[in-house]
Amino acid sequence: MENVNSVKKLAYDLAYFYEKEYGCCSQCVVGAIKNTIGSRISDDVFKSATGLGAGLAGAGYACGALTGGIMALSCFVGRDISDFPDPEGIRFKTFQLSRRLVDKFEAEYGECGGDCSAVQTKLMGRSYDILKGERDDFISAGGHDDICPSVCGKAAEWVVEILNEEGLI
């Protein structure tokens, strides 16, 4: 891709904006990729990312920005249902690209960088359970001001970077 830096910046900016304004980190990353380079990302893929937000349904487990990023990567290099047997091993290529994204999260946020609670603790000093009465505390601590928006922005930027390095965009 000729001007990958401008696409990376746009993906970062969109994911950041979406998280700040609308929340649901997984959808914010998928939406940013869809609206920059994601002609392969359907509206149903975007919709299916809803339950992954805030660490899998608000539970603080796998980081939604990471899972959304993996969903976006998979749209570019995942196996189709018509090729479920996968004799070419497409799923393993998808695993490799997804692992690169996981590695970027761990380099940025620590060994458990793919874990929502760990990312929150690293960036905010503690984690928040937004479905058990801590949403207001999360917001007051700046969760939607800059912290989670920047995590989403970085995830979207890294997805573009990985896809570009693989010649998939």
C-alpha positions as CSV (number, residue, x, y, z in Angstrom):
1,M,0.0,0.0,0.0
2,E,1.5,3.3,-1.1
3,N,0.5,5.6,1.8
4,V,0.2,3.1,4.6
5,N,1.2,5.7,7.2
6,S,-1.9,7.8,6.4
7,V,-4.1,4.7,6.5
8,K,-2.6,3.7,9.9
9,K,-3.3,7.2,11.2
10,L,-6.8,7.2,9.9
11,A,-7.5,3.7,11.4
12,Y,-6.0,4.9,14.8
13,D,-8.0,8.1,14.7
14,L,-11.3,6.4,13.9
15,A,-10.9,3.6,16.5
16,Y,-9.9,6.3,19.1
17,F,-13.0,8.4,18.2
18,Y,-15.4,5.4,18.2
19,E,-14.3,4.2,21.6
20,K,-14.4,7.7,23.1
21,E,-17.8,8.5,21.7
22,Y,-19.6,5.1,21.5
23,G,-17.7,2.5,23.5
24,C,-17.4,-1.3,22.9
25,C,-13.7,-1.5,22.1
26,S,-14.0,-4.6,19.9
27,Q,-16.5,-2.9,17.6
28,C,-14.5,0.2,17.6
29,V,-11.5,-1.6,16.2
30,V,-13.5,-3.6,13.7
31,G,-15.4,-0.5,12.7
32,A,-12.2,1.5,12.2
33,I,-10.7,-1.2,10.0
34,K,-14.0,-1.6,8.1
35,N,-14.2,2.1,7.4
36,T,-10.5,2.4,6.2
37,I,-9.5,-0.8,4.4
38,G,-12.2,-3.3,5.3
39,S,-14.2,-4.0,2.3
40,R,-14.0,-7.7,3.4
41,I,-15.6,-6.8,6.8
42,S,-19.4,-7.2,6.6
43,D,-21.9,-5.5,8.8
44,D,-22.6,-8.9,10.4
45,V,-18.9,-9.1,11.4
46,F,-19.2,-5.7,13.0
47,K,-22.3,-6.7,14.8
48,S,-20.8,-9.9,16.0
49,A,-18.1,-8.0,17.8
50,T,-20.6,-6.5,20.2
51,G,-20.4,-9.2,22.8
52,L,-16.6,-9.1,22.9
53,G,-16.4,-5.5,24.3
54,A,-15.0,-4.7,27.8
55,G,-13.1,-7.9,28.0
56,L,-15.7,-10.4,26.7
57,A,-19.2,-9.2,27.7
58,G,-17.8,-6.8,30.3
59,A,-16.0,-9.5,32.2
60,G,-12.5,-8.1,31.9
61,Y,-11.0,-11.1,30.2
62,A,-9.6,-10.9,26.7
63,C,-9.1,-7.3,25.7
64,G,-11.8,-6.2,23.3
65,A,-9.5,-4.1,21.2
66,L,-7.3,-7.2,20.7
67,T,-10.3,-9.5,19.9
68,G,-11.7,-7.0,17.5
69,G,-8.3,-6.7,15.8
70,I,-8.1,-10.5,15.5
71,M,-11.6,-10.5,14.0
72,A,-10.5,-7.9,11.4
73,L,-7.4,-9.8,10.5
74,S,-9.4,-12.9,10.1
75,C,-11.6,-11.3,7.6
76,F,-8.6,-10.8,5.4
77,V,-7.0,-14.2,5.8
78,G,-9.4,-16.5,7.6
79,R,-10.9,-19.8,6.3
80,D,-14.3,-19.7,4.7
81,I,-17.1,-22.1,5.7
82,S,-17.0,-23.5,2.2
83,D,-13.4,-24.5,3.0
84,F,-14.0,-25.8,6.5
85,P,-11.7,-28.8,6.1
86,D,-8.9,-26.3,5.3
87,P,-6.4,-28.6,3.5
88,E,-4.2,-25.5,2.8
89,G,-3.9,-24.7,6.5
90,I,-5.3,-21.2,6.1
91,R,-6.3,-21.1,9.8
92,F,-2.6,-21.5,10.7
93,K,-1.7,-18.4,8.7
94,T,-4.5,-16.6,10.5
95,F,-3.1,-17.8,13.8
96,Q,0.4,-16.5,12.8
97,L,-1.0,-13.0,11.9
98,S,-3.1,-12.9,15.0
99,R,-0.2,-13.9,17.2
100,R,1.8,-10.9,15.8
101,L,-1.0,-8.7,17.1
102,V,-1.0,-10.5,20.5
103,D,2.8,-10.0,20.6
104,K,2.4,-6.2,20.0
105,F,-0.1,-6.1,22.8
106,E,2.2,-7.9,25.1
107,A,5.2,-5.7,24.1
108,E,3.0,-2.6,24.8
109,Y,1.0,-3.6,27.9
110,G,3.1,-6.4,29.5
111,E,3.0,-10.2,29.6
112,C,-0.8,-10.3,30.1
113,G,-1.3,-7.5,27.5
114,G,-4.2,-9.4,25.9
115,D,-6.2,-9.3,29.1
116,C,-8.6,-6.4,29.6
117,S,-8.2,-6.3,33.3
118,A,-4.4,-6.3,33.1
119,V,-4.4,-3.5,30.5
120,Q,-6.7,-1.5,32.7
121,T,-4.5,-2.1,35.8
122,K,-1.4,-1.1,33.9
123,L,-2.9,2.1,32.5
124,M,-5.3,3.0,35.3
125,G,-3.9,1.4,38.4
126,R,-6.8,-1.0,38.7
127,S,-9.5,-2.8,36.7
128,Y,-13.2,-2.0,36.6
129,D,-16.2,-4.3,36.3
130,I,-18.6,-2.1,34.3
131,L,-21.5,-4.5,34.7
132,K,-21.2,-4.7,38.4
133,G,-21.6,-1.1,39.3
134,E,-18.1,0.3,38.4
135,R,-18.9,1.9,35.0
136,D,-19.1,5.4,36.5
137,D,-15.8,4.9,38.3
138,F,-14.3,3.7,35.1
139,I,-15.5,6.8,33.3
140,S,-14.4,9.1,36.1
141,A,-10.9,7.5,36.0
142,G,-10.7,8.6,32.3
143,G,-11.4,5.2,30.8
144,H,-13.2,6.7,27.9
145,D,-11.3,10.0,27.8
146,D,-8.0,8.7,26.5
147,I,-7.1,5.3,28.0
148,C,-9.2,2.8,26.2
149,P,-9.5,5.0,23.1
150,S,-5.7,4.9,22.7
151,V,-5.7,1.1,23.2
152,C,-8.3,0.8,20.4
153,G,-6.3,3.2,18.2
154,K,-3.1,1.3,18.6
155,A,-4.9,-2.0,17.9
156,A,-6.4,-0.6,14.6
157,E,-3.0,0.8,13.6
158,W,-1.3,-2.5,14.3
159,V,-3.9,-4.4,12.2
160,V,-3.2,-2.1,9.2
161,E,0.5,-2.5,9.8
162,I,0.3,-6.3,9.8
163,L,-2.0,-6.5,6.8
164,N,0.3,-4.2,4.9
165,E,3.4,-6.2,5.8
166,E,1.7,-9.3,4.4
167,G,0.7,-7.6,1.2
168,L,-3.0,-8.0,2.0
169,I,-3.9,-4.4,1.5
